[in-house]
Amino acid sequence: MTEVLNKPLAPERPWTWIDDGFEPLYAMSWRECEDAQLAALKLQFDKMSGQVAALEKLAKREGISSVDSVEDALPLLFDHRIYKSYPLSIIEKRQIGKLNAWLDRLTTHDLTKLDLTGLTMIDQWLDRLDDFGMLVGTSSGTTGKLSFVPRSKVELPSWKHSYFEAQRATTGVDAYTDHVDTFFPGYRGGHHMLLKMLSLFNIPAAGGPEHYHTLYQTHIPADLMSLAGRMQVAEDRGELAQLGLEPALLKAREDMIAQGKRREQDIEAWFFKLFEEFRGRRVKLGGSFADLIRTATSGIEKGLKPDFGEGSFIMTGGGMKGFAGAPDDWEGYVGDYFGIDNIGMFYGMSEVMSMSPRCSQGNFHILPVTIPLLFDRDMKLLPREGAQTGRYAFFDLMAQTYWGGFISGDEVTLHWDEDCRCGWKQPYVGPGIRRYSEMEGGDDKITCAGTAQAYNDFMDFVSQT
């Protein structure tokens, strides 16, 4: 039996494996965790296959009734199309009942019991789902079509604990006991998975809502996000009015376009105001790499220099998309300007709960609550040895109310030899992470890991309304 300190890794409750902190898990080799991970995956499949209609259908199509190895479960990995497999017409027509029926196939929760009375907007539906016990998060990829990830409040305690442990691992700051005023140059909340996660976790970590400071006090309407691409195409053709959208939604779009045009100026003014209000005080700064670089560059040009208190730190991520001209040593550049040398990062995505914290050597170590996998371009599993580069996939063992198998759109280099000089074990992802959609001109032509016809039949089933 694999041991974490004096407690075994219980396959029945993998979401508790991190309860004793990240240290004992990173002291274990991934090979020591394999048996417990496989046992947990077997139990997850046994439970989910009878309760998640989409998984049950896929397993039947693939002829899988049990999982005796990780390889057995590969044809059951969902790809990134699953969470946006609904017909776009039901969004355009605000057919909330059909959208709810579609989501019902992806969760163990019985959404047929959800009261849909009076719902005419996506945001209203998501609010009602939250009240029902769900925590559905949205995300949008290069296609512009909104994904709905069917997480729920059952997962919240372990999801939050995993996030706090990842922050502690990458910064040394314990969010449970060490509350720090937190600044995020974005929206206050909403149903977008990133914003939902940040509000759920940053508010208690900061010490309460009054200590969580955001650039905008509003949220991004899910209705607007769900039709953003369609509305842009219609506008380009002079057909926006023909979509028959609510005036409030059109007004929200106009406001967000105007807000987007002045965002850089808003961020600059907001940060400079904080510099004065929190001079000499300890803070946590968030934001994308690009946001922080722009602020530093503008501050240097204007002769404005922050002076935060000792122990301040930065949590960042999000890449450089749409931003050119970043300095080679952008991290040193940002750290020098803000006077903060503690800069933490995660690697993660909306579809996985456990974040992979960056270590002192710049690598992202995967916690054993996630089974990492790597595929080549033909969706053949790459060996779990040495350093391999390919498409990242995983089984999220923390998922309790939805299937945790997922194929991402990321190309990563995964290191299996546990030779990182930081001293942490477990497989780790190197810093060079790329999106296939960006490499292939916006079209990520993913193939399934199982039988093509079986997967196509499965997709037809999931997309029915």
Buried (B, 14 or more C-beta within 10 A) or exposed (E): EBEBEEEEBBBEBBBBBBEBBBEBBBBBEBEBBBEBBBBBBBBBBEBBBEBBBBBBBBBBBBEBEEBEEBEBBBBBBBBBBBBBBBBBEBBBEBBBEBBBBBBBBBBBBEBEEBEBEEBEBBBBBBBBBBEBEBBBBBBBBBBBBBBBBBBBBBBBEBBBBBBBBBBBBBBEBBBEEBBBBBBBBBBBBBBBBBBBBBBBBBBBBBBEEEBBBBBBEBBBBBBBBBBBBBBBEBEEEEEBEEBEBEEEBBEBBEEBEEBEEEBBEBBBEBBBEBBEEBEEEBBBBBBBBBBBBBBBBBBEEEEBEBEBBEBBBBBBBBEEEEBEEBEEEBBEBBBEBBEBEBBBBBBBBBBBBBBBBBBEBEBBBBBBBBBBBBBEEEBEBBEBEEEBBBBBBBBBBBBBBBBBBBBBBBBBBBBBEBEBEBEBBBBBBBEEBBBBBBEEEEEBEBBBBBBEEBBEBBBEBBBEE
